[in-house]
Amino acid sequence: MTDYQAGFGASFASEALPGALPVGRNSPQRCPYGLYAEQVSGTPFTAPRAVNRRSWLYRIRPSVCHWGDFARIDPGHWHSPPGTAGTIAIGPLRWDPLPLPDRPVDFVAGIHIFTLAGDVATRSGMAAGSYLATCSMTDRYFYNADAEMLLVPQQGGLRLVTELGVIEVAPGEIAVLPRGIKLRAELVSGPARGYLCENYGSAFTLPERGLIGANSLAETRDFLSPVAAFEERDGPALLTVKWGGILWQAAIAASPLDVVAWHGSYVPYKYDLRRFCPVGSVAFDHPDPSISTVLTAPSALPGTANVDFVIFPERWNVAEDTFRPPWYHMNVMSEFMGLIDGVYDAKPEGFRPGGISLHNSFQPHGPDARAYAAASTAALRPAKLSGTLAVMFETALPQFVTPFAAGLPQRQPDYAACWDGLARTFDRERP
């Protein structure tokens, strides 16, 4: 069983050997067990205390020893912003799930980016897509210097062996990996597929609850961080680094996952989406989807997200005299959606688990004709939406489609036809 520490945004402390964590000193002249002290900072040194994120690591070798002569490698389908318009005509888009490869592909090689927003060089925006893995990473390690990574498994689990400990994540859960934290991804129960969001801006945090008050949505105690675990392994290995939108790789002489003790607030973490407590209307009207925000990465503009991570889980519908599915809308936010399981109430056909839809900034979208017909004539009794979980990466920036995603055979060329059955019903003589 994997051990965890509970909490979010807190300062943790953990040691894999008794006494490995120095007491009262961050960088003593000589660390216990002959370890090296090293700090990893996720924010500028002068960031306010409330948002400052850093951790002290006490490791067998400092990271400078896990280095080599890096050379560029083929990024495959891992693209980074900026993207450009014109790859594909504007409008709503939807893809069927990517099939799992029939050859060995590890987590890094299996990342496929569909959309780009912002600019990796200015640390703004995001990228979103899928990951596919049919084998574990062996003698290969990775860290992302460009982005914080949010992983949302859809099929199969991942065992993320990081510098700070081990995180196991399965469908229905998420994992967040800070910039610069080294890891090895292993399969847990066969091939794995899921969604990936690269957050180039400020780190994910919990949204303010505002008038909701002190409870509901995601609770800090339900977020779990790993406890210290280390590898004492010498021998040839590869270190892959994503930096500046490019993948680099070098040979190294030992495992970089050699942190014996650590303390701080810059940590990877996981969260079980089934612990999210939804809120909704108990009288009338369909509320904004922002009430289902699990995590947000704020921008410099108050109330405007660089990235929001939103879910649509099991819940009760009880609103009276209300069109209960999401209404038709066009808005400044652009929405990348995935389906973990079940049926999405606004798209009962064509949106399959593992699939992707994109509704971009100020491009209209909403329920398909079948969903509209059913919801506008349904008897409005209390009803539970069961066995469903959809997720959304939402940003205030436009999301540009990568050439890879534009040319996929899984792209549904007739997606917009789902609205063809929305006939004119206006009659000025019948209020």
N, C-alpha and C positions, 0 to 999 in steps of 0.2 A: 504494500500500500504506500502511495506517495504522500509525504507529509507536507502540510501547508501552514502558513500563518494567515490569520484573518485580518481584514481591514483594507482601506483604500486611502492612498495619499499619506499614509503614516510613515514614521521612521521605524524600521525594523532592525533587528539584530539576530544573527544566526551564526553558529559554528558547528563544523562537522567533527572537530576534535576538541576535547575539553581544554579550555584555557587558550585556544587559538586566537580569540578576539581580545585585543589589548584593552585594558580597563583604564579609562580616564585619559587616553592618548589616542589620537588618530594616526600619527606617524612616529612611533617611538624609534629611538636610535637603533634598537635591535628588536625585531618582532619575535613573538613566540614561535617555536618550531623552526626557526631560520627562515620564516616567510618574508615576502616583500610586501610593503604597503603601497597601494595604488588607488587613486581616486578616479572615478568616472562621473562626469558631470553632464547632466541632461539639460541644464539651463546655464546662462551666464553666472559667473560667481556672484555678481551683484544683484541678481534677481531677488525680489522681496521674499522674505522668509516663507510666506504662505504658499508661494509657487516655486520656491527653489527646490530643485531635485538633484541630489547627488548621493553616491554611495562610496564608502571606503571598502576596498577589497584587499584581503590578505592571502596572497597566492604563492604558489611554489616558484614560479618565475614571473617577472613583470611582462606586460604585453609586448615590450620592445623585443623580447626573446621569441615571441610568436610572430615573427615578421620574416620577410624574405624579399626576393626580387620579383615584384609583381608585374604581370603582363596582362593586357586586355584579353578577355575571352569572349566567345560568342554569347550574347545575352539571350539568344533564342527569341522568345516572345515577351521578354520582360522589357518594356519600354518605360521611359520617364518623360514628364512634361518639360518644356511646353509642347502642346500639340497644335495642330492647325486645322481650321475649317476646310471643307472641300473634299475630305476623304470620302464622304458619303453625303447624300442629300439630307437636309434637316428633316426631322420628323421623328415620331415614336419608333423605337426599335426593340426587337425581342429576339433572343437566341435560345435554341434548345440546349440541353446540357452538353458540355464537351465530353466525348467518350474517353474512358481511361485508356492510356497507351497499352499496347500489347508487348512492350519491351521494358526493361528496367529504367525507370526515371525517378530521380530523387526529388525532394521538395524544391530545391533551388532551381533545378533544371525544368521543373514542371510548373513554373509560374507563367501565366498567360494574362497579360494586361489588355483590357478592353477599352478603358477610357482614361483620359488624361485631363487634368485641370491645374491651372497655375503654372508654376515654374520651380523645378527642383533647385535651381541655383539661388533663388531668392527665398527658399524655404516657405513657400506658400502653396496651398492647393493640395491635391491628392491624386492618386491613381487607383484604379479599381479593376478587379478581374477575378480569375479563378486560379487555384493551384490544384495540380494533379500529382500524385505520387504512387508509384508501384514498388518502390524499394526504399529501404532506410539509407540514410547517409552513413557511410562507413569511411573512416579516415578522412573525412571532409568536414570542415567547419565553416561557419558563415556568420557575418554580421552586416547589417544595413546601416551605413553612415548617413544615408540620405533621409530616412523616414522611420517613424514609429510604425510598426506593423500590427494591424488588427486581423486576426485569423478567425474565420467562422466555419467550422467543419460542417459538411453536409452529408458525407458518406465516409465511414471509417474514422479512426482516431489517430492522433499524433502524440508522440512522446517527445517533448521539447526539452532536451538536455542542455541547460544554459549554464553560464558561468556562476550564477547565483543559486542553482538548484534545478530540480526537475519539475516540469509541469506536464500533466497528461490532460488532453482536451479531446472531447468527443462531440458528435452532433448534439445540438441543444446547448452547447457551451461556447465560449469564446476565449481567446487568449490575446493579450496585448504584449508586444515585445518592444522595449524602448530602443532608440537609436544606439548603435555601438555595442550592444550586448551580444556576445558570441554564443553560438548555439550549434547543436546538431539535432536534426529532426529524424525521428524513427517512427516506423509504422507500428500500430498497436494491434489492429485486427484486420489485416488485409489492406488492399489498395485504399487510398484516401483521396477525397475530392472536397473542395470547400471554396469559400470566397475569401478574397484578400483585399484589404484597403491599406495603401501606403499613405500615411498622414505626414505631409511635409511641413505643416505649421506647428502651432503650439500643441503641447501634449494633451491627450484626452483627459478629461476630468468629468465629474458628475455634474449634470445640469442643475441650476438653481430651481428650487421647487416653487418659489414665489407664493401665490395665494393657495397652492395645494397644502402648504404647511410643512410640518416636520416629518411626515410619513408618506409612504407609497413610492412608486417607481423603484429604483435600485437602492439598496441599503449598503452602506460602507462595509458592514461586517460580513457580507456575502461574497466580497472579493477576496481571493486567496492568492498569496504569494509563496514562493518556494522557500524551503529551508536549505541551509548550506549542504552541498555535496560536491565532491571533487574527483577528478580523474588524475591518477599518477601514472601517466602513460607516455613513454618515450617511443620514438619511432617515426618514420616518415608519414606525413599527412599533408593535406592541402587546406589552405585558408582562402576562402572566396569573400570578397568585400564589394559591396555596392557603394560607390562613391562618385558623385557628380553625374549620376545617371548612367554610369558605365560599370560593368562587372570586371573586377580585377582578381587575379588568382596568383598565389605563390606557394612554393613548397616550404613547409615548416618541419621542425625536428621533434615536436612533442605536442601533446594535446593542450590547447589553450584553456580548457575548462578545468583549471587547477586552483580555483579559489577555495581555500579551506575555511575562511570565516569572512563575514562582511557585516556592515551595518549602514543604514541610510534609507533614503526615500526613493531612489531611482532603481526600480525593480520591475521585472516582468510580473504579470498577474493573469488570473483566469476568473471567469464568472459564469455561473449556471443561469441561463436565460429563463429557466423555469421558476427562478426566485424573484423575477421581476413582478411587481405588483401594479397591474394596469389601473388606470382611472378612466372614467368615461362619463357620458351623459346619463343621468337617471331621470330625465324629464323629456326633453326634446332637443333636436338638432345634433348633427354629427360633429364632434369637436375636431380641432386641428390635430394632425398626426404628431405634432410636437409633444403632445402629452405622452407619447410612447418612446421618448428619447432615453436611451440607456447611458450613452456617453456623448460628450461634446468636446470638440476642439475649437475654442473661441478664436475669432479674428480680432483685429484692433477695433472694429466697429461693434459697439455694444449690441447684443441680441442677434448678431449675424455670425453664423458658424463657418469656420474654415471647413470643418466636417462635423456632421451629426451622425451618430449611429442610432438608428431607430428600428424597433421591432414591432411586429403585429402578431402577438401570441394568442393562445386560447383566451377567450373572454366572453362575457355575457353581453348581449344586445337587449336593451330594455326600453330604448327611447320611443316615445309615442309620436304619431303624426310626423314621422321622420323618414327620409331616405337614408337607410342605415349604412350601405357601403360608402366608400369614399366618393365625394361628389366630383363633378367635372371641374377641372381647374387648370389654370396656367399661372405660374408664379416664378419668382426670381430664383428659387432654389432648383437645382437639377438633381434628379433622383435616379440612382443606380439601385435596382432591386434584385434580390435573390429569394429563392424559396427553399427552405430546409426540408419541409415536410407538409403533406396535406394539400389543401386547395386554398387559394387566395380568393377572398369573397368578391373582389371586383373583377377577377379574371378566372372564372371557373373552368375555362378551356384554354389550352395552348400554353399556359404558364406552368411548366413542370418543375418538380424538385431538381435542383441543380442548374436550372435555367437562369437567364438574366434578362432584365428589361431595362431600358434607358428612356427616361422622359426628361428632356433637357429644359434648361431655363427658358421660360416664356414660350414653351411649346405645349399645346393643349393635350390633355389626356383625362382619363377617367374610366368608369365601368364600361365593359363591353355591352353589346346590345342584349345579350342573354341576361347578364347580371342586372341591367336596368329594368328589363321587363319583369323579372322575378321580384326585385326589391320594391318596385313601384306598385305592385298589386298584392304583395304578401300580407297575410293577417299579422298584425304587429303584436304578437304575443312575445313574452320573454323567451329568448333562444340563445343557446350557447354555441359559439363557434369552437368546435372541438377538433383536436388532431391537426392543427395548423400552426405553422411558424414561418413567417416571412420576415426578411430583414432589408434594411435600406441604408445605403451610404449617401448622404445628402450634403450638398455643398452650395454655397452662394455663387460659385464660379461655374461657367459653362464647362461641360465635359466633352472633350473631343474624342471621337472614335479612332482607335489605332487602325492602321492599314490591315493588321492581322485580323482584328475583329470584323472589319468591314467585309473582308473576303471569305469569311468562314461559311462553309456549307450549312452550318447550324443556324445561321441568321434566317429568320422567317421573312421571306419577301412579301408576304401578304398579311403581315401583322395588323396594319391599319384597317383591313377588311373587317376586323372584329366590331367596328362601329357602323358598318354598312346598314344594319337593321334598325338604326335609330331614325324612324320615319317622322315626317312632319305631322304633328297632332294639334297644332294651333287651330282654334275655332273661335273667332271673335264674338260669335253669338252664344257661346256656352261658357260662362264664367267657371 
